């Protein structure tokens, strides 16, 4: 996961609509079923998918908890890193 990408997508959600990201996720997830994709291509698609889901979570925290994007991103990354350590 890349925090700058998550922040950028979170800004996109704020300026536009979360539905665009959900539709893009559906498309990317469907694309992963293509048997001719190389491992490197799947890795890139997987990274995009994880960043998009991260941005949705950051945006959700901003909306529900009324916190800044910076604080929401930090909280999200702390949660992700905490789950990796376990």
Beta strands, then each sheet from edge to edge (+ up, - down):
end
